[in-house]
Structure formats: C-alpha cells, structure tokens
C-alpha cells in the first residue's frame, strides 16, 4: 500500500483531490483512472502550490483502495464486502453493542407464541396485522432493555421495508441479493442476533440464531405459520435479500 506525502499547501491539494475523488463517493473513486503524477514535474505551477508525491498505485483489492481513500481524505472506513462482477454488497459499520447472545436468548423465550391463543398480540400492542416485523422489533428492544443498554435510535417498525431502510440509513445493512458468493458472504459476515430480511417475493423478517460454515443459517421468526418458530435456510435461498448487522 503506497503512501501519499503532501509536503506543501494542504488546502490547495485537498481541493484538487476532492475534484478527482469526491469524499462521499467511493464508487466514483474506485472507477477513476489515476493520473500520471510523474508528469507534474514538467509543469510551471509555482513551487508553493506544487505537491511532492511519493505514490504507489494500490492493488485492485477493494481494501487497498479504501485504505488509499482513507489516506487521502482522513476518513476511516471499514472494509467493503465488494464484488466487482456484480453490485457492491456492503456494510460500512456493524452495531458494536455485542448484543447477539442477548437478542437470540430473548427470541427463544417467545417460541410457541401464536395467533390461535392471542399471545402474538404481545408484539403488536394488541393489533391484528402481519406481525413478523413487530416480533423482530419487540425482541431487539427487549434485549437492549434487559441488558441495560440504550436501544439504537429509530429502530423498530411494523414494516419490513422500514426495518430494511433503517439498516441502510445506519450503514449496517448487508445486501446479499446480487452476490455471486452468497455462501461465503453470509458465513463470514452474519452473526447470531442479526436480522434477516426477505424482500425477494413476500416481505418477511426474523432473528438469526445460528450461522453455519457453508452459509446456511437458522432463524426464529414471528408470523411464520401463524406462530413464533424456528426456520432453516440455505445460503442461496432466493428469498433472502440481506441482513441488518445489529448483533
């Protein structure tokens, strides 16, 4: 990984670099063809504005590119889960509350709650409607409360789409829909306590309870066959669209 040594007018250099590499657009940065800095020695720009570069082009590794970006702009990014052959599948951050075990333990308490006896209304506040997202929201909030921790700001909804958008807006949504290496992506990045989102088909959601080395995983879900129950999925299940990394 090469380093960039800026020896002169920092403000001027930053302005120029921002022109080439917009700070909030890493995709544009990755697609940019690097200029030939060696040609700058022939320019007649006043020396007070002439940067001295010690530059080595990084490898095509996405992590190397992100490291270079961070060097240029002083921004700290966690590595992308990037697939150059498809759309990028990334989660910039993961919630750092170490809440996975608590979320799973809380979900297990409600296995067997169902519609036929009305016990599901605990999650909906007494309302009669589709309640998978209510179950997930209730479990996560109860886990945080039980641990004495503050519930992540804005988390919780009766809508699967709203839960997904919360993950996206908080940079903790791992999109697996278009990945060609879905098994590896899930096995390496998903943890028990994360929230699975099913949006390819009927919207649905649940709590991940176990992740296997081959990327298959187990969940506890509400409103599955009208009850709270365990379910198992292959990593390549077409219904799975992503995960909120909240564990």
N, C-alpha and C positions, 0 to 999 in steps of 0.2 A: 504494500500500500504506500503510494507516494505521498509526500507532504508538500504543501504549498507554503512557501516562505514569502510573506509580503513585507518588504523592508521599507516601503515609503508610504505615501499619502493613503491612509486606511479608508477614509471616507470616499475618495475617488475610486479606489479599487473596488470597494463594496458596491458602489453604484454600477460600475461596469459589470461586475459578476452577477448582480441582480438582473441586469439586462439579459445576460446569457442564460442564467439559471434562476428562474423565479422561485423565491424561497418557499412558496406554498404549493409548488407544482413539481413533485418528484418525478412524475411520469414524463413531463416535458424535459426535465433534466436528464433522465435516462436516455431519451431519444435524441439528445443533442450531440452532434458531431464535434468533438473537441477541437479547438483552434490550434494551429501550429504556433506555439509561443516562441519558438526559436526565431521566427521571422521578425519578432518585435525588436530585435537588436538593430535592425536597419531603419527603424522609424526615427523621425526627428522630433518626437514628443519631448518637451522639456524634461530633464532628468528628475525634477522634483515630483513629476507625476508618473515616472516610469517604474513599474514594479520589477522586482527581481524574482523570477520564478525558478524554483527547484522542483520540477514537476515530472512525475512518472505516471503514465496512464494506468488506472487500476485494471484488474482483470474484469471479465464480464460477470463475475459473481455479483448478485444483487447486493449482498452485504458489503462488498468493497465499494460499490457505487454509493450506497447510503453513507458509508464512513467518509468518503470523499466529500459528499454533500454536507455532512456534519462539520468537516474541517473548514469548508468554505464559509459556511453560514453560522457556525457556532450553535447549531441546533442538535439536540440529542434525539435521535430516532432509534427505536428498537427495530431489529431486522424484519423485513417483509417476508411473508410466505409468498414468493413470487414465481409465476410460471410464465416464461417468455413465449410459450406456444399458445397460451390462452389468456383470458383476462386475469389481472392480478387478483390474488386472494390474500387479503392482508388484515392483520390486526395490529395497529400501532402500539396498543397497550393492553395489558391484562389487569383486571382489578387485583389489587395486591393485599386484599384482606385475609388471604389464606382461609377462606370460608368453605372450601369444598366439602370437608367432612361434616361440618355443621349443616350445610344445605342438604346433603344426602341423608343424614340422620333424621332431619326434620321431615323430609319427604316420606321416609319409611314409616313414620308414625301414622300416616293417613292412608296407607294401603288398605283397600277394602271399603273406604267411604264411597257411597254410591247414590244414585238418583232415587232408587226404589224406596229408600227409607228417609230421604230428605237430608241425609248427612252432608251431601255435597254443598248445601247452601251455606255451610261454614265459610267456603271460599268465595262465594258470590255475594255475601251480605244479604242472603235471603232471596235473591233474584233468581228467576228461571231463564237462563240463556246458556249458550255454549260457554263452557267454563274451563277449558284447558289452560288458557292464559291466566285466568283468575287463580287457578291452582298453583301455577308456577310463581305468580306474584306473591301469593299468600305465603308459600313455603320460603321463598328467599327473604321476605321481610321478617318472618318469624325467626328464621335462623340468625339474622343480624341482631334482632332484638334479644334473642336468647343468649347471644354472645356478648351483649353489652356494647355493640358497635352501631355506628350510625348507618342507616340504610342509604345506599347510593342515591344521590339526588335524582329525583324524577323517575326512579324505577317503579314499574308496576302498571298493569293495564289489563283490561278485559279483551284487548285486541292483540292477536299475534303480530299483525303488521306494526302496531305501535311498539311492542317489545323489540322487534327486529330493528326498527328505526332508532330506538333508544340505544341499542348496541352500536349501530353505525355512528350515531351522533357522539357517542362517548368513546369512539375508536377502539371498541373491544368486540367487534363482530367479525368472525372468521367466515368468509364466504367460500363455500366448497362447491357451489353449483357447477362451475365450468372447469374444475380441476381435472387434469388427466392423471394425477397421482393422489386420488382422494384417500386411498387407504393409508398412505404414508402421512398425508397432511393431518388426518384425524388422529392417527396413532401418536404423532409427535406433539400435537398442539392442544388437543382436547383433554380436559380433566374431569373427574367426577365432581359434580356440583355445577358444571356449566349447563347452559340452557340450549337445548337443540331446537332449531326452527325448521319446520316443514312448510315450504311455500310452493313446492313444485306439485301442484294439484290442490287438494283441500288443505287450508291453513290449519296448522296444529303445532303444539309445542309440548315440551316435557323437560324433566330434570335428568341429566346424565348421571348414572350411578356407577358405571364401570366402563373402561375402555380397554380393549384387547390389543395385543401386538399387531394383529392384522387389520386394525382399524374398525372392526366391528364393535358395537357398543350396546350397553343395556341402559334402559331408562325407567323412571317412574313417571307416569302421566296421569293427569286428570281427564275426565270425559273421554276415556277410551273404553268402548263397550259400556258406556254409562257409569263408569266407576273409576277409582284410582287403582292402577295396576302396573305391574312390570311389563315391559316390552323389550324385544331384542331386534337389532337391525344390522344388516350388512353395511360395510363402509360404502358400498356402491349403490345403496338404495336410492333410487331416483327421486324419492320424495324429499330427501334431506337437502336443504339448501344452505344451512350454515349453523353456527354456534355463537352464542353470546358468552364470552370468556369472563365469567364473573366469579369463578371458584377461587 
